Amino acid sequence: MTHMNELLIELSDDAELTREDRYAQQQRLRIAIAHKGNHHREETEERREQLTRSGTII
């Protein structure tokens, strides 16, 4: 995630991209960051369910 945030900053400073291209690339990266966060949360919830049964940690 940290690396993705660093890429957002680099895109902001990229003088070779037009404003529209920069915005499009940043949006794609923001969507990827959001999906990664959702995937991590889902994995954590699934792991918790696997480790607990009937409210007891096994």
Buried (B, 14 or more C-beta within 10 A) or exposed (E): EEEEEEBEEEBEEEEEBEEEEBEEBBEEBEEEBEEEEEEEEEEEEEEEEEEEEEEEEE
